Amino acid sequence: MGKERHGKGMILEREGSERKNSTRFAVGYDLGNSVSQISYSLLGEKEPETVSTVAGGENYNIPTVLAKRRNVNQWFYGKEALKAAEDDEGILVGELLRLAKEKESVTIEGNSFEPAAMLALFMKRTMSLFTMIAPIDKIEVFVVTVEELDRDMIDVLNRAVAGVGLKTEKIYFQSHMESFYYYTIFQPKELWKYQVLLYDFCGGHMKTYRMECNRRTTPVVAFIETAEYETMLLEEFPEEEEEKKRAMERTDARFTKIVEDTLKNHIVSSAYLIGEGFKEGWMEESLKLLCKKRRVFQGNNLYSKGACYSGLEKINPSENGRAHVFLGNDKLKSNVGMRVLRKGEDSYLALLDAGISWFDAKKEYEILLESGSEVSVLVTPLNGKQIREVVLHLDGMLERPERTTRLLMKISMNGEHTVTAEFTDLGFGELFAGSGQVWREEFEV
């Protein structure tokens, strides 16, 4: 990250376990509207590295821009794109992520370009930096993190990543909030014994994240609150020394008030300062206050490292990962399962686990109905509310003897609170041919 600053059915099939391969990589890609970053780690390693745009340096930020060379079908990305535009050799296109989300086509020299395709080109070109470390087909898991996730953003990311040419199907998307969570739980426990604060000073204003764990639950539930401070503006400091000093003091005073606000009535173990706004070294009184009785770190690659940690966790769950669950805005907040017979004994089948992102919630199982035409599902909220039984009715099902109706059950989610269950009649061997009937039921969680 950076330097420390002092101051009832029967289940028929089960999913296989993930294959571990320490010669392959987890990659975390922080895709920002202004700058992007790439962090990576060999599977089995604990500390990710971040790709530098300069060999041997710590220049992690890749400007999220493209430039087309004038009158030639040649494209530059990142700092080369900025230089081409500065030298009037190229036509610059910025805010690629926003353009793709808002589906704003870009017209250059009379030709129209699709923004999602331009974003895909940018990501593909930036991944050439990773190929200096390892071939792209060595990537086992790829996690993209953006500031916020919604349906439109997920659609944009799916289209953009499809153009990168990855050889893995283990591709995940997550918010900066979730990346902060994963970064934190991979740090020494004393740093997150109590609350953890993140001050993100980029994009024109300041955003804060406060992470806290409820250790009275099993698993431990982690949640994050956010706040925005639009009065904390990212500004250019004057060159004249006295004016610059006064401007820095004003910025320091504004941030001191924010620090006071975020620390009031809270016990904070550690804090992180990230973003271009902290580069100028204007923090004096604010830093003294923030460093009092807590550890403070400054850097700018927390999100990409958090995404990489997330990928490592998905391949090989850690002790901390198994013991904690993060309930963010896009997370399922209940366990969803059903009672089944397994090898003749009553058992519980977990269909969807609390903490999974709703857009990643896709599972398939084959089950045998003992009798009737109903499937019972259990919803267990992690907030302590009562367990709820949901009965799904498969109307019009063909009548058959007990335990001779085999169903393919597909479970997915249409949003944070809506689960979709789809059942297909597969028949029962040579005795009963599958009818091809399909039932689709939705229920709230």
N, C-alpha and C positions, 0 to 999 in steps of 0.2 A: 504493500500500500504506500509506504513512504516513511518519512522520518518522524520520530516522536518529538512532540513539543513539550518542553518542561516549563515550568512555571507551575318350505319343506319339500324337498325333492331330493334326489340322489345325484351327487356330482359325478360326472363321467370322465372329465378330463381336467388336468391341472396344468398350469403354465410352467414352462421350463425356467430354470435359473439362468442368470446372465453369465456368459462366458467372460472370464477375466483374461486380459492380455496386457502385460506390462510393457510391451513394445509399441503400444498404440497410445493415442493422445486424446485428452479432453481439451476442448477449445471453448473459451468464453469470449463472445463478441459483443462489445458495448456499442450499439448503433445509436448515435446521437444526431440531432438535426444540425449541430455545428461541428462537432468532432466525434470521432469513433476510435475504439481501441480494441486490441486483440491480446488476450492472455491465453496461456496454454500450460499443460502439465502432462507428463507421462502418467499413465494409469499406475497407481501404486505410490506415486510421489505425493507429498503433502503440500508443498509450496509452489503455486503457479509462478511462471515468469510472464512478463509482458513484452510483446514485440516492440522494438524500437525502430523508428523510421531511419535512424542513423546507426550503423554498426558500432557496437560498443558503447552507445550512448543511452540516455534515458528519455528520449523524445518519443513519448508514447502516443501523443495525440495525432490523429490523422484527420485533417480537415475533411468534412463530409461534402466535398464538392467535386465536380467534373468540369472539364473545359474541352471544347472541340476546337481543334486547330482550324483556322480560317481557310475555307475553300478546299479543305482536305478531310477525308473521313478518318481522322486520327484523334484519339481521346486521351487526355491526361487526367489523373486523379490526385487528390490531396495537395501537398505543397507544390508539386509540379504544375498542377492546374492553376493554383494561385499565381505562380510565377509566369505561366503562359499568358494569363489575363493581364498581369501587370506590364508585361512586355508587349501587350497588344497583339500577341500571336494567337491567342485563343479566346473563345467566347465562354465566359464562366456561367455555370449553373450551380447555385447553392440551394440550401434547404431541401435536399433531395427527399428526406423522410416526410416532411410536411407535404411536398408536392405529390408524392406517391399516395399518401393517405387521402388527400383531397382530390385526387385524380385530375390534377391540372396538367394538361399536356404542355409541352415546351416547344416553342417554334424557334428554330435556329436556321438562319440563311434560307428561309422559305420552306423548310422541312419540319414536320411535326414529329416529336419524339414522345413515346409513352413514359411517364415518370417511373412506373414500377420497373420497366426495363432498364431505365437509367440507374435506378437504385441497385438492381441486380448487377449491372456492369460495375458499379462502384465497389460492391462487396466482392465480386470476383477479382477485380484488380487488387484490392487491398489484401486478399488472401494470398497473393503472390509473395507478400512479405513472409507469410508463414512457410511457404514452400522453400524458403532459404534454410529453414530448420528441419523440415520433414516433408515428404510428399503428401499431397492432400488426401490420398487414399489411406493414409495412416491414422486419420481422424476417426475415433470410435464414437465420440459423442460431441455434439455441437450445440451450444446454448447461446441464443441471442437475447440480450437484455436491452430494453428500451424504457424510457421514463414511465410510461403508462401503457397498459394493454386494454384494448377493447376489440369488438368484432372486426371493425375496419382495419385496425392495426394488424391483427392476426392474419387477415387476408393479404395485406401488403407484404408481411414478412414471409408468408408461404410462397408468394410469387417471386420475391426477391431471392430467397434462399434456393429456390429451384434452379436459378440461373448460375449458382456458384459451382455446381458440378460435384457435390459431395457424394461419396460412395457409401455413406452410412444412412440408415433410417432413424437413428437415434438423434433426432433434431427437436429441440425444445425452445420455447419462448417464455420469458419471464420479465417482470417489471423491475425497475431499479430497487423498489422496496424489497422484493424477494432476494435480489442479489445482495443487498445490505444484510439481510438475515443470514444467508449462507456464508458471507464473509465473516460475520460475527461469530457464528458457532464453531468456526475453525480456528478462532483465536484462543489464547490461554484463558481459562475459565475465570480468572480473577478480573479480566477486562469486561466481563458481562455478568458479574455476580449480581449487580443491580441493573439499573437502566443504562442504555447506551444512546448517545446522541450523535447524529450526523448532520453537519452543516454543509449544504451543497450550494456553493456560490458561483453559479454559471447561468447562462441563458438570460441574463439581464436582471435577475433578482435572486433572492435567497429562499431556499426551501429547506426545511428541517425535517428529520425523521427521528422519532423516539421509539426505541425497541425495549420491550419489557416482557418478562416471562412469568407466567403463573405456575409456580412450582408446586402448587397444591393439587394439580391434576396429573393424571397419567394417561398418555404421555404429557410432558410439560408443554403447555400451549404458549407460543410466542406470538405477540401481535405488535404492530407498529402504527403509531399515529403520525400524521404529517401536518405541517403548517407552512404557510407561505408568508413572506415578509416583502411586500412589493415596495416598501420604502427603502429597502437595502438595495440600491441600484448599483449595477456594475458600470463604473465610469472611468474615463481616461483622466489620469492626473496631469496637471499642468507641468511644463518643463521648468518654469522658474521656481527656484528652490523654496522661497517663502510661501508662494501660492500652493506649491505642492505639499509643503508641510502642513498648512492649514487644511487643505482638502483631505489629507490623510488623517488628521486629527478628527475631522467631522465624520469620516467613515468609521474610525475607531470608536467614536462616541455612539454612533448608531448601532454598531455591532455589540457594544457593551450592553445596551438596553435589551437587545435580543437575547444575549447570554443570560442576563438577569431574569428575563421572562421565562426562558427554557429551564433554568435551574431552580426557580422558585418552587418550594414545597416538593422537590424531587431529590432522590438519592441517585447520583449518576456515577458509574464506575469509570467510564471512559468516553471520549469524544473524538470525532474525526472531522477534519476540515478538508474539503475537496473543492476543486473548481478554480478557474482562472482568476477569479476575484480575490483569492488569497495570495497571489504571487508577489505583490508589490511590497510586502513586509510592513504594512501599516499598523499591524496589530500590536498594541502595547498594553493599555489598560484592560482591554477585552481579554487578551491572552493571560494576563496575570490572574484575572478573575476565573477564567475557565480552567486554568491549570491547578487551581487551589484544591487539593485533596482528591485529584483524579488524574488519570493518564490522558494525554492529548496527542493525537497524531495528525500529520499533514501529508497529503499526497494527492494523486489524481487518478489512480487506476483501481479504485475499490470496486467499482461495478463490474468491470471485466474480470477481475479476479474472483468476485463473488459468483459470477456466471460460471466460471471454470470450476470453482468448488462445487457448485450445484451439479455440474456434469459428472465430476468424480463421485459425488454422493449417489447419483442415479445408477452408476455402474457398480459401485461397491459401497453400500451403506455403512456409515461409521457408527460408533457407539453413541455419539452426540446426536447424529441424525436420526437414529432409531428412537432415541429418548425424547425427542422434541418434534413438534409439528407447528408449522407456521400457518396462521389463518389470516391471510391477506384478503384484499377486496375480491380477487378472482378465484378464491379457494373454496372448495367444498368443506362445510363446517360440521358435517355429520359423517359418521361411519354408516355405510349402506351394506347390508348383508342378508343372508337367509339361513334358516335352519335346514340342514340336509342330513341324509344318511350317508356315511362314508365307511365302507367295509363293515356294514351292519350296525354301526354305532352312530348315535346322535352327534352331530358336529355343527360348527358354524362356518359358513363360507363367506369370506369378505369379498363383496362385489366391488365396492369403491371405498377407498380409505380417505378419511378426513385429511385435509391438507393438500390434496391433489388439485391442480388447476383444472377448472371445469372443461377447458378446451383440450386437455390431455386425457380426459376420462373416457376411455374406450376399452372395453373388455368383452370377451366372448367365452361362453361356457356351453357345454352340452349337459342337459339334465334329463332325468326320467321323472315324470309325474307319477307319484304313488297312486293317485286316484283323482277323479273330478277334473275340473277345468279351471282351477284357480292356482295362482302362485302368490305366496306370501313373502313380503320383503320387510326387513326390520331397519328402521332409521334411528340411529343413536346419536343425538346431538352432543357435541363436546362442551357445550355451555352448561351442562348439568340438567337440562330439561328432560322430561320423561321420554323413555323409549317408545316409539310409535310403530304400530304394525300397519303396513299398507297391503291391501289385497288387490291383486290384479286379475281381472276376469277375462278369460279367453273364450268369449262367446262363440257358439257355433262349432266348437271342436267336435270331431268325430268320436263317437263312443267306442272305446276299446277296453279290453280287460285291464286290471290293475298292472301298473309298471310296464306298460307296453306303448306308452306315448313318449317318444324321444323328441326333445326340442332343442334347437339352437337358440340360445339366449344372448342377445347383444345389448350391452349397457353403455349408454353415453349420456352426455349432458348438453342441453341447449343454452345454458346460462348458469350463473352462480347458484340458482335455487331450483332448477328444473332438471329432473332425471328422466331420460327416455329409455324404456325397455321394449325391445322388439323380439318376438318369438316366432320361429319358423318350424312347422311340423316336418320332422325328418323321417317319420315312420319308424318301424321296428324290424330291421333286417328283412328276411324273406316272408315273415308273417304278415306284416302290414306295410304297404308302400306309403311313402310320404305323400301327403296331400298337397304340399306346397302352400298351405294356408299360412298367412302372416298376420300377427296381431301386434299392434303398436299402442303402448300405454305410456302416459306421462304422469308424474307425481312430483309434488313439491317437497323439498328438504330444507 
